[in-house]
């Protein structure tokens, strides 16, 4: 089944064409073996043009899986957001199992405070911490964020399969550098309620739907904060990504306009 990559904090791109429809459209096409970056695609991947949406999509030949996301960019996404695959990070199910073990089952949820705190990190790229300090007066920066509630910090990152939501120890989300914390308020939801709402959010936050500008850890924290019924993260957390996304959208529209005008001229 084709993967539908999402765009924005809740909206989505139009679905990719089905297998039969793709075969009809490709009869006049020659696939490309390079990504939008110019680098060679991973073994077994092809790039195709979708005429209806006027943009490129990518197919993994062995599985028939399609996505709008360029596979050559995934290494950058993982470096920026995805947690290392070790015991310091837990899935929603793994965290729930640990929580049950801590309390010997579901009886007695405990009386811990439901304080929700946003933890902010400088993204782990060389020089980012310095740049974030320089851009601080402009309220811009490249940040990773996670929300701590009931002793676990929840965030979202890229992965090739499965859910992108994960938990870690508060202020310990490596490889990023912890910067500061922002209190969002106190949730009225119990610990069990928090796990239930995370499980309800999980299908919408697959690791392969991650977008560096439009659907990242910051957008997840905005949605999670709303679900917890606490205050939203401050705007400066996601201002840089929002600005970059707006510029990218304008560039895409301009490119499509040029392509459409050229095709219209060629028709005459």
Residue pairs with C-beta under 8 A, 6 or more apart in sequence:
1 65
2 15
2 16
2 17
2 18
2 19
2 65
2 66
2 67
3 16
3 65
3 66
3 67
3 206
3 208
3 209
4 12
4 13
4 15
4 16
4 209
5 12
5 13
5 67
5 68
5 69
5 208
5 209
5 211
6 12
6 13
6 204
6 209
6 211
6 214
6 215
7 13
7 211
7 214
7 215
8 214
8 215
8 219
9 214
9 215
9 219
9 222
9 223
10 223
13 53
13 68
14 52
14 53
16 22
16 50
16 57
16 66
16 67
16 68
17 25
17 50
17 52
19 64
22 48
22 59
22 66
25 48
25 50
25 51
26 48
29 48
29 49
31 46
31 47
31 48
31 59
32 41
32 46
32 47
32 48
33 40
33 41
33 45
33 46
33 47
34 40
34 41
34 47
34 72
35 41
35 47
35 58
35 70
35 71
35 72
35 73
36 47
36 56
36 70
36 72
36 73
37 70
37 72
37 73
39 72
40 72
41 47
41 58
41 71
41 72
42 71
42 72
44 60
44 61
44 62
45 58
45 59
45 60
45 61
45 71
46 58
46 59
46 61
47 56
47 57
47 58
47 59
48 56
48 57
48 58
48 59
49 55
49 56
50 56
50 57
54 256
54 259
54 260
55 68
55 252
55 256
56 68
56 70
57 66
57 67
57 68
58 66
58 67
58 68
58 69
58 70
58 71
59 65
59 66
60 66
67 208
69 208
69 210
69 211
73 212
74 158
74 160
76 212
77 157
77 158
77 210
77 212
78 157
78 158
78 159
79 124
79 125
80 123
80 124
80 125
80 144
80 212
81 144
81 156
81 157
81 158
81 210
81 212
81 216
81 217
82 157
82 158
82 159
82 164
82 207
83 89
83 155
83 157
83 166
83 168
83 173
83 174
84 174
84 175
88 168
88 169
88 172
88 174
89 166
89 167
89 168
90 98
90 152
90 166
90 167
90 168
91 162
91 163
91 165
91 166
91 167
92 163
92 165
92 167
92 195
92 198
92 199
92 202
94 167
95 152
95 167
95 195
96 195
99 191
99 195
100 106
103 109
103 110
106 192
109 190
109 191
109 192
110 191
112 150
112 151
112 191
113 186
114 149
114 150
114 186
114 187
114 188
114 189
114 190
115 149
115 183
115 185
115 186
115 187
116 147
116 148
116 149
116 183
116 184
116 185
116 186
116 187
116 225
116 228
116 230
117 147
117 148
117 149
117 170
117 181
117 182
117 183
117 184
118 145
118 146
118 147
118 148
118 181
118 182
118 183
118 184
118 221
118 225
118 233
118 237
119 145
119 146
119 147
119 148
119 153
119 170
119 171
119 173
119 178
119 180
119 181
120 143
120 144
120 145
120 178
120 179
120 180
120 181
120 182
120 237
121 143
121 144
121 145
121 146
121 173
121 176
121 177
121 178
121 179
122 128
122 129
122 132
122 141
122 142
122 143
122 144
122 176
122 177
122 179
123 142
123 143
123 144
123 176
124 174
124 175
124 176
124 177
125 142
128 142
129 177
129 179
131 141
131 142
132 141
132 142
132 143
132 179
135 141
135 240
139 235
139 236
139 239
140 236
140 239
140 240
140 243
141 236
141 239
141 240
142 240
143 179
143 218
143 237
143 238
144 155
144 173
144 176
144 217
145 155
145 217
145 218
145 221
145 233
145 237
146 153
146 154
146 155
146 168
146 173
146 217
146 221
147 153
147 154
147 155
147 184
147 221
147 224
147 225
147 228
148 154
148 170
148 171
149 187
149 194
149 228
150 191
150 194
151 170
152 167
152 168
152 169
152 170
153 167
153 168
153 169
153 170
153 171
153 172
153 173
154 165
154 166
154 167
154 198
154 224
155 165
155 166
155 168
155 173
155 217
155 220
155 221
156 164
156 165
156 166
156 205
156 210
156 216
156 217
156 219
156 220
156 221
157 164
157 166
157 207
157 210
157 217
158 164
158 207
158 208
158 210
159 207
159 208
159 210
160 207
160 208
161 206
161 207
161 208
162 206
162 207
163 202
163 203
163 205
163 206
163 207
164 205
164 206
164 207
164 208
164 209
164 210
165 198
165 201
165 202
165 205
165 220
171 178
171 181
172 178
182 233
182 234
184 225
184 228
184 230
184 231
184 232
184 233
185 230
185 231
186 230
187 194
187 228
187 229
187 230
188 229
189 197
189 228
189 229
194 228
197 227
197 228
198 224
201 223
201 224
201 227
205 220
209 215
210 216
212 241
213 241
213 244
213 245
213 248
214 241
214 245
216 241
218 233
218 237
218 238
218 241
219 238
221 233
221 237
222 232
222 233
222 238
225 231
225 232
225 233
226 232
